[in-house]
Each structure stands twice: as C-alpha cells, then as structure tokens.
Amino acid sequence: MTTAEILWNTLAAILTLCVFSFLIKDNPLYKFTERLVAGVAAGYWTMLIYHTNFTDKVILTMQNRQLAYIIPILLGLAMWTRFSKNYSWISRYPIAFYIGISTGVSIPVYMYTSVFKQISATMVPFDLTYAGINNIIVVIAVLCALFYFFFSKEHTGTFGVISKIGIYTLMIGFGAGFGMTVMGRVALLVQRVIFLKDYFIALKNYFVA
C-alpha cells in the first residue's frame, strides 16, 4: 500500500473505532464521528442533487429556452418562502402540488407491487411435487392470515383455530423480516472488522518493509 492509502485507511480505522466506542458508553469521540458522518453526507447529497437535478432541470433548460420548465422552477422557489413569517403561506401551493402528484404516482405503483403482485403470487398451481406442496402451504398461510383480520366474527371454535394459525404465519413473517434486518447489520459489522484486520496487517507490512 502507498503512503496515501495508509493515511486514508488510518483515518477510516480511527473513525471506525470511534463509532465502536459507543459500545462502552456515549462519549465525545462517538458524538464527533456521528456529526462528521451526518455533515459529510449532507454536503455530498447537496452537491449530488445540484449536479444531477438543478443543473439539468434548471440551468440547462433555461439555456435551451425550454420555457415550460419555468412553472416547476417557480414552484420550487416558492418552497423557500416557508422560512418567511409573512409569506410562508405561499409554500402551501407547491407542497400541495408535490403531495398530489406524489400520491397519484405512488398509489398505482403501490397497488401493483403490494396488492396485485401479491395476489398473483398466491394464485399458484397445486400438485404433489415439492414446489406444489410449498404452494399449498403458502395459500393456506395467506388465507389463515386473512381470517385473523376478519373481526366481524368472534375468534372461537374452528374460526379461532384458523385465526391462530394466521397469527403464527404473521409471527413467522415478522421474524424472518427481523432476522434479515439483523443479518444485514451483522454483515456490516463483519465487514468493518475485516477492514480493521486487513488495515493492521497492511500497516505492519508497511513499516516492516
């Protein structure tokens, strides 16, 4: 590794250890690193948005005389009146446009991905193969989960047994989701531990060489 790489990796290792210091207790080193990450991320995303959105959607469109973009530009500028006590009411109009457009775009996408795709994934063929038996279990689990949310009838007798299976189905789903989240965080931890190990080995080899 070059001297520049050693210096950058040293900084990264120090910041990583500062974050790990929170495992002992809250301390100034952790607070400094936390604020440093937040500040760098804010600066990075600000410049990224400027170069990928503002430059293309405002500067270039005005240079190309695409006058239709004046309307969204004025709406975007009106958002900044939120910081004025006298003219903050103007910001309600671009916010209303934004919420309305976002709702109109997101609802069809949500219905397709979270409702129609889920329904079509449940309507699967049955047979005596491994995949067919798995499909049967999926359909039974989905129906039992739906029965659990049917509150117009008391959950007793056979209906209560079915709704209880639905509860187990939901708990399995929540547990699997939680497990995936935990494993994702553990993977990040393992990656940082491997980085520290490789860094100390590289540092040793650098000074020995």
C-alpha positions in Angstrom: 0.0 0.0 0.0 1.2 3.5 -0.7 1.6 6.2 1.9 -1.6 8.0 0.8 -3.6 4.8 1.1 -2.1 4.1 4.6 -3.1 7.6 5.7 -6.7 7.4 4.4 -7.1 3.9 5.9 -5.7 5.1 9.2 -8.4 7.8 9.2 -11.1 5.3 8.4 -9.8 2.9 11.1 -9.8 5.7 13.7 -13.4 6.7 12.8 -14.5 3.1 12.9 -13.0 2.6 16.4 -14.6 5.9 17.5 -18.0 4.5 16.4 -17.3 1.2 18.2 -16.5 3.2 21.4 -20.3 3.7 21.8 -20.4 0.0 22.9 -18.7 1.1 26.1 -20.7 4.3 26.7 -21.7 7.5 25.0 -18.6 9.7 24.6 -17.3 12.8 22.7 -15.4 10.7 20.2 -18.6 8.9 19.1 -20.5 12.2 19.0 -17.8 13.8 16.9 -17.8 10.9 14.4 -21.6 10.8 14.3 -21.8 14.5 13.5 -18.9 14.2 11.0 -20.8 11.5 9.1 -24.0 13.5 9.1 -22.2 16.6 7.9 -20.3 14.8 5.1 -23.5 13.0 4.0 -25.4 16.3 3.9 -22.7 18.0 1.9 -22.4 15.1 -0.5 -26.1 14.8 -1.2 -26.4 18.6 -1.6 -23.8 18.6 -4.3 -25.1 15.5 -5.9 -28.6 16.9 -6.1 -27.2 20.2 -7.5 -25.2 18.5 -10.3 -27.8 15.8 -11.2 -31.1 17.8 -10.7 -30.6 21.6 -10.5 -28.1 21.8 -13.3 -30.1 19.6 -15.7 -33.6 20.7 -14.8 -32.9 24.5 -14.2 -29.7 25.8 -15.8 -29.7 23.7 -19.0 -33.4 24.0 -19.6 -33.2 27.8 -19.3 -30.2 27.9 -21.6 -32.2 25.8 -24.1 -35.2 28.1 -23.8 -37.5 25.3 -22.6 -39.9 27.8 -21.1 -42.3 25.1 -19.8 -39.9 24.4 -17.0 -40.5 27.9 -15.6 -43.6 26.6 -13.8 -41.8 23.9 -11.7 -38.9 26.2 -11.1 -41.2 28.9 -9.7 -42.9 26.2 -7.6 -39.5 25.1 -6.3 -38.6 28.7 -5.4 -41.9 29.1 -3.7 -41.0 26.3 -1.3 -38.3 28.6 0.2 -40.9 31.1 1.4 -41.6 28.5 4.2 -38.8 30.3 6.1 -40.6 33.7 6.0 -43.2 34.6 8.6 -45.1 36.9 6.2 -45.0 34.8 3.1 -44.9 31.2 4.4 -48.5 30.7 3.1 -47.1 30.7 -0.5 -45.2 27.5 0.2 -48.5 25.7 0.7 -49.2 25.7 -3.0 -46.0 23.8 -4.2 -46.4 21.5 -1.2 -50.0 20.7 -2.3 -48.7 20.1 -5.9 -46.0 17.8 -4.6 -48.2 15.8 -2.4 -50.9 15.5 -5.1 -48.5 14.4 -7.8 -46.7 12.0 -5.4 -49.9 10.4 -4.3 -51.1 10.0 -7.9 -47.8 8.4 -8.9 -47.3 6.2 -5.8 -50.8 4.7 -5.4 -50.9 2.8 -8.8 -47.3 1.6 -8.1 -48.2 0.5 -4.6 -51.4 -1.2 -5.7 -49.5 -3.1 -8.4 -46.5 -4.1 -6.3 -48.1 -4.7 -2.9 -51.6 -5.9 -3.9 -51.8 -7.3 -7.4 -48.4 -8.9 -7.4 -49.0 -10.4 -4.0 -52.4 -11.8 -5.2 -50.9 -13.3 -8.4 -48.0 -14.8 -6.4 -50.6 -16.6 -4.2 -52.7 -17.9 -7.2 -50.3 -20.8 -8.0 -50.9 -24.3 -9.3 -51.2 -27.3 -6.9 -49.6 -30.7 -7.4 -47.8 -33.3 -5.4 -44.3 -32.1 -6.2 -42.1 -30.2 -3.7 -43.0 -26.9 -5.3 -46.7 -27.8 -5.4 -46.8 -28.7 -1.7 -44.9 -25.5 -0.9 -47.6 -23.6 -2.9 -50.4 -25.2 -0.9 -48.7 -24.2 2.4 -48.4 -20.6 1.1 -52.0 -20.4 0.1 -53.2 -21.9 3.4 -50.9 -19.5 5.4 -52.2 -16.5 3.4 -55.9 -17.5 3.9 -55.3 -18.1 7.7 -53.6 -14.6 8.0 -56.6 -13.0 6.3 -59.0 -14.9 8.6 -57.2 -13.3 11.6 -58.1 -9.8 10.3 -61.8 -10.7 10.0 -63.2 -9.1 13.1 -66.9 -9.3 12.4 -67.0 -12.9 13.9 -65.7 -13.9 17.2 -62.5 -16.0 17.0 -63.7 -19.2 18.6 -64.0 -22.8 17.6 -62.8 -23.7 14.1 -62.6 -20.0 13.2 -60.4 -19.4 16.2 -58.1 -22.2 15.3 -57.7 -20.8 11.7 -57.0 -17.3 13.0 -54.5 -18.6 15.5 -52.6 -20.3 12.5 -52.8 -16.8 10.9 -51.1 -15.3 14.0 -48.3 -17.9 13.7 -48.0 -17.1 10.0 -47.7 -13.4 10.8 -45.1 -14.0 13.5 -43.0 -16.2 11.1 -43.1 -13.4 8.6 -42.2 -10.7 11.1 -39.4 -12.9 12.5 -38.0 -13.6 9.1 -38.0 -9.9 8.3 -36.4 -9.0 11.6 -33.8 -11.7 11.0 -32.9 -10.4 7.6 -32.5 -6.9 9.1 -30.2 -8.2 11.9 -28.2 -10.2 9.4 -27.7 -7.1 7.3 -26.4 -5.2 10.3 -24.2 -8.1 11.3 -22.8 -8.2 7.7 -21.8 -4.5 8.1 -20.1 -5.3 11.4 -18.2 -8.2 9.9 -17.1 -6.0 7.0 -15.7 -3.4 9.3 -13.9 -6.0 11.5 -12.4 -7.5 8.3 -11.3 -4.0 7.3 -9.6 -3.4 10.6 -7.8 -6.7 10.4 -6.6 -6.0 6.9 -5.6 -2.5 7.9 -3.4 -3.6 10.8 -1.8 -6.3 8.6 -1.1 -3.7 5.9 0.2 -1.3 8.5 2.6 -3.9 9.9 3.9 -4.8 6.5 4.3 -1.2 5.5 6.6 -0.4 8.5 8.4 -3.7 8.3 9.1 -3.3 4.6 
